[in-house]
Amino acid sequence: MDLHSLKLFQMAMTKMDWASQRQKVLAQNVSNADTPDYKPKDLKKLDFKNMLRDEVQPVKVTRTNPMHEKGTIPEQDPFRSRTLMKSYEESPDGNEVILEEQMQKVGDTRSEYATAVQLMQSNLRMLKMALGKGGA
């Protein structure tokens, strides 16, 4: 059974991918907390309602012939990071990273990742029970 074909698992895995990529972006913000003129970035919020509505697969670059040169344009991350709006605080060197805000977002993202993992685990147990393989 391919779990990728089940919409619930796709959504949970997408949420986990989003959370892991967001952690990378937030880590960059924290690591650049002393960089002059650095503007913090964040990912666009994941909207499952639109995901369900628009089940459009993104077009990927493929090589149709092994003799073709590999493309030089890197694959885009599935979730685009964006620069945040003007912050309430700004240091004298123009840096707008507020560590407390970033750490709050890190904690929130960790919770969202854990929720997606719990959802997958509970649904796997439910599938095992339905197949008679035991779920306890």
VMD Tcl script that draws the C-alpha trace (Angstrom):
set ca {
  {0.00 0.00 0.00}
  {1.40 3.35 -1.03}
  {0.74 5.89 1.71}
  {1.59 8.74 -0.65}
  {-1.64 8.09 -2.52}
  {-3.75 8.83 0.59}
  {-4.62 12.53 0.81}
  {-4.39 12.64 4.60}
  {-0.82 11.34 4.56}
  {0.11 13.72 1.73}
  {-1.17 16.64 3.76}
  {0.66 15.54 6.92}
  {3.90 15.06 4.99}
  {3.48 18.45 3.34}
  {3.01 20.01 6.77}
  {6.18 18.30 8.02}
  {8.13 19.47 4.94}
  {6.85 23.01 5.46}
  {7.81 22.93 9.14}
  {11.33 21.66 8.45}
  {11.90 24.30 5.77}
  {10.53 26.99 8.08}
  {12.94 25.90 10.80}
  {15.79 26.45 8.32}
  {14.56 29.96 7.50}
  {14.11 30.83 11.18}
  {17.58 29.46 11.98}
  {19.02 31.76 9.32}
  {17.20 34.68 10.94}
  {18.65 33.83 14.35}
  {22.15 33.31 12.96}
  {21.98 36.73 11.28}
  {20.75 38.54 14.39}
  {23.91 40.67 14.40}
  {24.23 41.20 10.65}
  {23.78 44.85 9.71}
  {20.68 45.65 7.62}
  {19.44 42.04 7.76}
  {15.67 41.67 7.36}
  {14.08 38.54 8.86}
  {12.31 36.13 6.51}
  {9.51 33.66 7.00}
  {7.51 31.20 4.92}
  {4.04 31.87 3.68}
  {1.50 30.16 5.95}
  {0.46 26.75 4.69}
  {-3.21 26.86 3.66}
  {-4.73 23.37 3.51}
  {-8.07 24.69 2.30}
  {-6.46 25.94 -0.90}
  {-4.35 22.80 -1.13}
  {-7.48 20.68 -1.29}
  {-9.10 22.99 -3.81}
  {-6.13 23.26 -6.11}
  {-4.68 19.82 -6.60}
  {-2.39 21.09 -9.30}
  {1.00 19.45 -9.55}
  {3.88 21.85 -10.19}
  {5.71 21.41 -13.47}
  {9.22 20.08 -12.97}
  {12.14 20.33 -15.32}
  {13.07 16.96 -16.79}
  {15.67 15.77 -19.23}
  {13.99 14.01 -22.13}
  {17.27 12.79 -23.53}
  {20.35 11.73 -21.53}
  {22.50 13.63 -24.05}
  {20.92 16.95 -23.03}
  {22.84 19.16 -20.64}
  {21.61 19.34 -17.08}
  {19.85 22.62 -16.36}
  {21.55 25.33 -14.38}
  {18.43 26.69 -12.70}
  {18.09 25.09 -9.25}
  {14.81 23.47 -8.29}
  {12.66 25.83 -6.25}
  {11.84 24.90 -2.69}
  {8.17 24.01 -2.49}
  {7.53 26.79 0.02}
  {8.73 30.27 -0.83}
  {10.31 32.39 1.86}
  {9.38 36.02 2.00}
  {10.85 39.03 3.72}
  {8.72 40.15 6.62}
  {7.07 43.51 6.85}
  {8.71 46.34 8.81}
  {9.40 45.22 12.36}
  {8.49 47.15 15.48}
  {12.10 47.16 16.59}
  {15.23 47.89 14.68}
  {18.79 48.01 15.93}
  {21.02 51.01 15.16}
  {22.74 48.99 12.41}
  {19.42 48.35 10.62}
  {18.98 44.74 11.72}
  {15.30 43.91 12.32}
  {15.64 40.42 13.83}
  {13.94 40.14 17.22}
  {15.29 36.98 18.86}
  {12.27 36.52 21.12}
  {9.94 36.59 18.11}
  {12.09 34.12 16.20}
  {12.28 31.72 19.14}
  {8.50 31.88 19.55}
  {8.11 30.97 15.89}
  {10.62 28.11 16.29}
  {8.53 26.71 19.16}
  {5.28 27.10 17.21}
  {6.78 25.37 14.19}
  {8.05 22.51 16.34}
  {4.53 22.04 17.74}
  {3.03 22.02 14.24}
  {5.57 19.41 13.13}
  {4.79 17.25 16.18}
  {1.06 17.52 15.47}
  {1.59 16.31 11.89}
  {3.70 13.38 13.14}
  {1.01 12.44 15.68}
  {-1.64 12.59 12.95}
  {0.37 10.24 10.76}
  {1.08 7.83 13.62}
  {-2.54 7.64 14.73}
  {-3.76 7.07 11.19}
  {-1.16 4.35 10.65}
  {-2.41 2.62 13.80}
  {-5.98 2.94 12.51}
  {-5.01 1.40 9.16}
  {-3.21 -1.47 10.90}
  {-6.29 -2.15 13.01}
  {-8.51 -2.08 9.93}
  {-6.22 -4.57 8.19}
  {-6.21 -6.83 11.23}
  {-2.52 -6.33 11.95}
  {-3.13 -4.91 15.43}
  {-2.77 -1.29 16.29}
  {-1.75 -1.26 19.89}
}
mol new
graphics top color blue
foreach p $ca { graphics top sphere $p radius 0.5 }
foreach p [lrange $ca 0 end-1] q [lrange $ca 1 end] { graphics top cylinder $p $q radius 0.2 }
display resetview
